[in-house]
Amino acid sequence: MFAALREALRFAFGTLSVLPVRVSRWDRPTAGRAMAIAPVVGVVLGALAAGVAAGLAWAHSGALLAAVAGVGTLAALTRGLHLDGLADVADGLGSSRPPAAALKIMKASDIGPFGVIVLMLTLLAQIAAVARCFDLGLERGAFALLLAGVTSRTTLLRGCQEGVPSAREDGLGAMVAGTVRRRHAAAIALLTVTLLFLAGYCLAESGDDRLPLALGALVAAVAGLALASVLLTHCVRRFGGMTGDVLGAMVESSATVALLVWTLFAAATP
């Protein structure tokens, strides 16, 4: 059991981050366990990004520079893998081509106009949201990055859930497609959202703020997961299944929505 968990952790961190972890076992059972614990990767990456951004904010760098550093750290910790997937999916969906042709566009190494626009707007929205949160307080800004990291990686449970087909016969998407059982995905997602709710509750400095911030964390996480699920459903219909790029698009879109919703709650709470 512990050996299987160790291999799953290696697979998860080895494929979802640039951390120096060697993937020693590459098979579907291990992939399923790895995607099931993807929220753990989100905790680590989100905490690292929050630490970098909070350190700069504490040193009076300004909220904007702290936000750029935090969002940039999250991107760097994945070599921009999910951002690349977002751009590819935007090009594929924007092409209005048949599934096979759209998948070919997504696989190309270049980036098209739809990808550029979506990528730019997504990064601007993330940076603006995190900067606003740091304006509201060091803790709220740092928590925004942690929330985004955890919520976005939790979407992988839905993307790799059993019943979701792969649009290709090879690649990371084909390896992880359908490897997570529905009941496991639901239980882990529920646990993750509950922990984020409790974290938001503990974040408040006064008792009157605890419930609004806890609800903010809850609604932000649920909104991010819901949008990613809608995007997945549309991509499966459009492309005939999911791909690694689709998973990346789910990660970035859910992170953006979670950040925007959390910012609204944080700003509305004194």
C-alpha positions in Angstrom: 0.0 0.0 0.0 2.7 2.5 1.0 4.7 1.5 -2.1 1.7 2.2 -4.3 1.2 5.6 -2.7 4.8 6.5 -3.1 4.7 5.6 -6.8 1.5 7.6 -7.2 3.1 10.6 -5.5 6.1 10.4 -7.9 3.8 10.1 -10.9 1.7 13.1 -9.7 4.6 15.4 -9.0 6.6 14.2 -11.9 3.9 14.9 -14.4 2.2 17.9 -12.9 5.2 19.9 -11.7 8.9 20.6 -12.5 10.0 19.4 -9.0 12.8 16.9 -9.3 10.8 13.7 -8.9 11.6 10.6 -10.9 8.6 8.7 -12.3 9.5 5.1 -11.9 6.2 3.5 -12.7 4.2 4.4 -15.8 0.9 2.5 -16.0 -2.8 3.3 -15.7 -3.4 2.0 -12.2 -0.6 4.3 -10.9 -1.9 7.1 -13.1 -5.3 6.8 -11.5 -4.0 7.0 -8.0 -1.8 9.9 -9.0 -4.7 11.9 -10.4 -6.8 11.1 -7.3 -4.1 12.8 -5.2 -3.6 15.7 -7.6 -5.0 18.2 -4.9 -1.9 17.4 -2.9 0.2 18.7 -5.7 -2.0 21.8 -5.8 -1.3 22.4 -2.1 2.4 22.2 -2.5 2.5 24.4 -5.7 0.0 26.9 -4.3 1.9 27.1 -1.0 5.2 27.8 -2.9 3.6 30.5 -5.0 1.9 32.0 -2.0 5.3 32.1 -0.1 7.1 33.8 -2.9 4.3 36.4 -3.4 3.8 37.0 0.3 7.5 37.4 0.8 7.6 40.2 -1.8 4.5 41.8 -0.4 5.9 41.7 3.1 9.0 43.4 1.7 6.8 46.3 0.4 7.3 45.4 -3.2 3.7 46.4 -3.9 0.6 44.2 -4.6 1.0 44.2 -8.4 4.6 42.9 -8.3 3.7 40.3 -5.7 0.8 39.1 -7.8 3.0 38.8 -10.9 5.5 36.8 -8.9 2.9 34.5 -7.5 1.1 33.8 -10.8 4.5 33.5 -12.5 5.7 31.0 -9.9 2.7 28.8 -10.4 3.4 28.9 -14.2 7.1 28.2 -13.7 6.4 25.2 -11.4 4.7 23.5 -14.3 6.9 24.9 -17.2 3.7 26.6 -18.4 2.2 23.2 -19.2 -1.4 24.1 -18.3 -1.2 27.5 -19.9 0.0 25.8 -23.1 -3.0 23.5 -22.9 -5.3 26.4 -22.4 -4.0 28.1 -25.5 -4.2 25.0 -27.6 -7.8 24.3 -26.6 -8.7 27.9 -27.4 -7.2 27.5 -30.9 -9.0 24.1 -31.3 -12.4 25.4 -30.2 -12.0 28.6 -32.1 -11.1 26.9 -35.4 -14.6 25.5 -35.9 -13.0 22.6 -37.7 -14.0 18.9 -37.5 -12.7 17.0 -34.5 -9.7 15.4 -36.3 -8.6 18.7 -37.8 -9.1 20.6 -34.5 -7.0 18.0 -32.6 -4.3 18.5 -35.3 -4.4 22.2 -34.7 -4.1 21.7 -30.9 -1.1 19.4 -31.4 0.8 21.9 -33.5 3.7 23.6 -31.8 2.7 27.1 -32.7 0.0 29.3 -31.2 -2.9 30.9 -33.0 -4.8 34.1 -32.4 -7.5 32.5 -30.2 -4.8 31.0 -28.0 -2.9 34.3 -27.7 -6.0 36.3 -26.7 -7.3 33.7 -24.2 -3.9 33.3 -22.7 -3.3 37.0 -22.3 -6.8 37.7 -20.8 -6.4 34.7 -18.4 -3.1 35.9 -17.0 -4.2 39.5 -16.7 -7.3 38.3 -14.8 -5.3 36.2 -12.5 -2.8 38.9 -11.8 -5.4 41.5 -11.3 -7.3 39.3 -8.8 -4.3 38.3 -6.8 -3.1 42.0 -6.7 -6.5 43.1 -5.4 -6.3 40.4 -2.7 -2.9 41.5 -1.6 -4.2 45.1 -1.4 -6.8 43.7 1.1 -4.2 42.0 3.2 -1.2 39.7 3.2 -3.1 36.7 4.3 -5.9 37.1 1.8 -3.4 37.5 -1.1 -1.4 34.4 -0.1 -4.6 32.4 0.4 -5.8 33.4 -3.1 -2.8 31.6 -4.6 -3.2 28.5 -2.4 -6.9 28.4 -3.2 -6.2 28.6 -6.9 -3.5 25.9 -6.8 -5.7 23.5 -4.9 -9.0 24.1 -6.7 -7.4 23.9 -10.2 -5.7 20.6 -9.5 -8.9 19.1 -8.0 -10.5 19.5 -11.4 -8.2 16.8 -12.7 -10.4 14.3 -10.7 -13.3 15.2 -13.0 -11.2 15.2 -16.1 -9.8 11.7 -15.4 -13.0 10.3 -14.1 -14.2 6.9 -15.4 -16.6 7.4 -18.4 -14.6 10.3 -19.8 -13.0 9.1 -23.1 -9.7 10.1 -24.5 -9.7 11.9 -27.9 -6.4 10.3 -28.8 -4.9 6.9 -28.5 -1.6 8.1 -27.1 -0.2 10.9 -24.9 -0.8 11.8 -21.2 -4.5 12.2 -21.8 -4.9 8.7 -23.0 -2.8 7.4 -20.1 -5.0 9.1 -17.4 -8.4 9.1 -19.1 -11.0 7.1 -17.1 -8.6 6.1 -14.4 -10.4 7.7 -11.4 -13.5 6.1 -10.0 -16.6 8.4 -9.7 -17.1 7.7 -6.0 -13.4 8.4 -5.3 -13.5 11.6 -7.3 -16.6 12.8 -5.5 -15.3 12.0 -2.1 -11.9 13.6 -2.6 -13.4 16.7 -4.2 -15.8 17.0 -1.2 -13.0 16.6 1.3 -10.9 19.2 -0.6 -13.7 21.8 -0.7 -14.5 21.2 3.0 -10.8 21.8 3.9 -10.8 25.0 1.9 -14.0 26.1 3.7 -12.3 25.5 7.1 -9.1 27.3 5.9 -11.2 30.4 4.9 -12.9 30.2 8.3 -9.5 30.3 10.1 -8.2 33.1 7.9 -10.4 35.7 9.4 -9.1 38.0 12.1 -12.4 38.5 13.8 -15.4 36.3 14.4 -17.7 38.4 12.3 -15.5 37.8 9.2 -15.1 34.1 9.6 -18.3 32.8 8.0 -18.2 35.2 5.0 -14.6 34.3 4.2 -15.3 30.6 4.7 -18.3 30.9 2.3 -16.1 32.8 -0.1 -13.5 30.0 -0.2 -16.3 27.4 -0.6 -18.1 29.3 -3.4 -14.9 30.0 -5.2 -13.8 26.4 -5.2 -17.2 25.1 -6.3 -17.4 27.8 -9.0 -14.0 26.8 -10.3 -14.8 23.1 -10.3 -18.2 23.7 -12.0 -16.7 25.8 -14.8 -14.0 23.2 -15.4 -16.7 20.5 -15.6 -18.7 22.5 -18.2 -15.5 23.0 -20.2 -14.7 19.3 -20.1 -18.3 18.4 -21.3 -18.0 20.8 -24.2 -14.6 19.6 -25.2 -15.6 15.9 -25.1 -18.5 16.7 -27.4 -16.4 18.9 -29.7 -13.3 16.7 -29.9 -14.7 13.3 -29.1 -12.9 13.0 -25.8 -10.4 14.7 -23.5 -6.7 15.3 -24.0 -3.8 16.5 -21.9 -4.5 20.0 -23.4 -8.1 19.8 -22.2 -6.8 19.0 -18.7 -4.5 22.0 -18.8 -7.4 24.3 -19.9 -9.5 23.0 -17.0 -6.7 23.8 -14.6 -6.2 27.4 -15.7 -9.9 28.2 -16.2 -10.9 26.9 -12.8 -8.0 28.7 -11.2 -9.1 32.0 -12.8 -12.7 31.6 -11.7 -11.7 30.7 -8.2 -9.5 33.7 -7.9 -12.2 36.1 -9.2 -14.9 34.8 -6.9 -12.5 34.8 -3.9 -11.5 38.4 -4.7 -15.2 39.5 -4.6 -15.8 37.8 -1.3 -12.6 39.1 0.2 -13.3 42.7 -1.0 -16.8 42.6 0.5 -15.6 41.4 3.9 -14.0 44.1 6.1 
